[in-house]
Amino acid sequence: MTTAPTTRVEREDRREYRATRRRDLAVDLSMTLATILAALAIGFLVMLLTGNDPVQAYEAMLTGPLDRSFRVGRWLEDATTLTLLGLSVAIPFRARQISLGAESQVYAGALAAATVAIFLPLPPVAAVVVPMVAAATAGAGMGFVPGAMKARLGANEIVATLMLNAIVVRVYDYLVNGPLKEPGSSAVHSKSIQQDSVLTPLTEWFGIPLGRANVGLFLMLLTAVALWLLITRTPLGYRIRMTGSNPDFAEYGGIRVPRAIEWSFVIGGAVAGLAGAHLVQGVYGRLEPGLAGSLAFEGIVVALLARNNPLVVVVAGLFYSYLRAGGDIMEQQTDVGTEIVVVIQAVIVLLVTAQALPDLLKRRIARRQRRQPIQGDAR
Amino acid sequence: MSAVLDVVLSSAFLAAVLRIATPYLLAAFGGLVAERAGISNIALEGQMLAAACMGALVAGYSGSVALGALCGVALAVLLGLLLAALRLELGADAIIAGIGLNLLASGGTAYAVYTLLDDKGGTSGLKSGSLPTVTLPGVESIPLVGDVLSGQNMITWLAFLAAPLVAWLFYRTRFGFHLRAVGETPDAAESVGIPVRRVQYTGLALSGALAGAAGVFLSMGYVSFFVRDMTAGRGFIALAAVFLGGLRPWGVFLAALGFGAAEALAVQLGTLDVPPQLVSTIPYAMTLVALALYAWRRKRRGLAGGVAASL
């Protein structure tokens, strides 16, 4: 796409630019690692101060998820949903839109997927695909509402998404307890989806027991790559990024900022809808009360930890789910409550958002290497 | 319909409105003070939760309800100062830092309760008691009003007193003037010699104190124990009331009271064969519509770049 550099100045320019990018990436990666280590250290201290044995606890937490194949399956299944939800917020975050609406979108997606997969008889392949498309559409619709309110009217997206969450969660609760409840069942859940709609369990592929992990894992990886391409390699992605880094400049450069904002919400919503489809078609096989738990909010943490880079979100999602799975095993094997994982997660968020730290570091390194102060500092 | 009217006009219902509105009012004023100081406090939820837990635990172990309430509020103030420090000293995004503090409160309280009491659900096994109720002499004998007001918790009284107090603070005191100036344009405030940081720290501490009082009410007034995640999104609703009320004390007062009334109504209608989940969506749907209308009106007035759009 780009022309080869011709002049010496151009070549040097480009080399310097690449060096800066490599340096920034290295700093980003080491900061992420340092953040995780610092958070684990604080968790260690908290356990020590509350009279627990942190070494034993961390041993259970950090080795537990790998010691049996079904535990690996539990981890991968959880990571699939969590990463999809992380991806779903990373896109609006890229446009600097604080969308907290993943919860409404994942439930809308689950409802759509389940309704289609239970009631609409479909031929084999379509039985898997159509519910997912329905889920993505429902999620996108849920994203569109706050997105359009923000883009067209300037309504606060935080309040709008929170209100929408509250509404959708209650409607979901009503439907699962009422119209969609399996008739004659004493427990509260919907009917099971038709067999053809189930996402193939990985157990069938690999021949070892992997719990409820399913081909949704690969779908999640594909989604991450697709979103990365979208953000870094397409005009729409460019518009979203520009809107996020400087809306005034983007507007001045001819980008229709409201459109970019709206799209970021719609795309994010569709991905969260897919997470809902994964829960229904891959994990539970039906609707259950409180299906998504706290995953929607934890997706935010994953996106933040990955600095909203779709490929890094996958790594962060796998890492974070690992902690979640490990936390449960730790609670079974020691006296330490699994909630310590939430505390560690909170510390990660607080450290990640303390932006001044990595920026200071980056600037110092850049200065030392160039021996020349940067002119016109952006901040 | 007349059944509904009977319910709404009963003194028991009106008393319930005051009780249910109490945490919304206090937390919403907390959100208002922070917002006007220029730092969005989305951590209201976590501050309430932490205060509720701390209050019940300290009161349960020390036997002193007052000490518990004080410790609860103090913890919420600390969280408010922490949010201000993250924002002002480390350049953190206030919203994301707020999400972090909410997580910290949710995980921290559950971890503390599980570690201390070996209970996943809450502190119902610990006797911690309630804050005293207040009955004004003479009020009891007034028909309807007497039944509504008498026997309300002291924090409910505080919540309703907070509206005129906050209005007075904002518009009649030097600190309030500084606070509003700092929230509006920190640079201009700085240039005329207002200590911007100090004002913002003070504002966030006050915001935390109000949210803390709301939290203490939940575990030491509304009920007399702490339940895991007992705030149940009230902090976020309070935040919605802040914007719905147009960032003005009396507007916020009406919005928060409206949420309380709607929730009390939902509880009542639940007994009338209407699905309670659907009834309870009404206040949120109303907020969503009001938010859109409010934004639309602002936009027509050409103020789209104002506070509501700046987030």
Interface residues (C-beta under 8 A of the other chain):
Chain A: V46 T50 G51 N52 I98 M149 L153 G154 A155 N156 E157 I158 V159 A160 L162 M163 L164 A166 I167 R170 V171 D173 Y174 N177 G178 F297 I300 V301 L304 G337 E339 I340 V341 V342 V343 Q345 A346 V347 V349 L350 V352 T353 A354 Q355 A356 L357 D359
Chain B: S40 I42 L86 E89 L90 G91 A92 D93 I95 I96 A97 I99 G100 L101 N102 L103 L104 S106 G107 G108 A110 Y111 A112 Y114 T115 K120 G233 F236 I237 L239 A240 F243 P275 Q277 L278 S280 T281 Y284 A285 T287 L288 L291 A292 Y294 A295 W296 R298 K299 A304 G305 A308 A309 L311
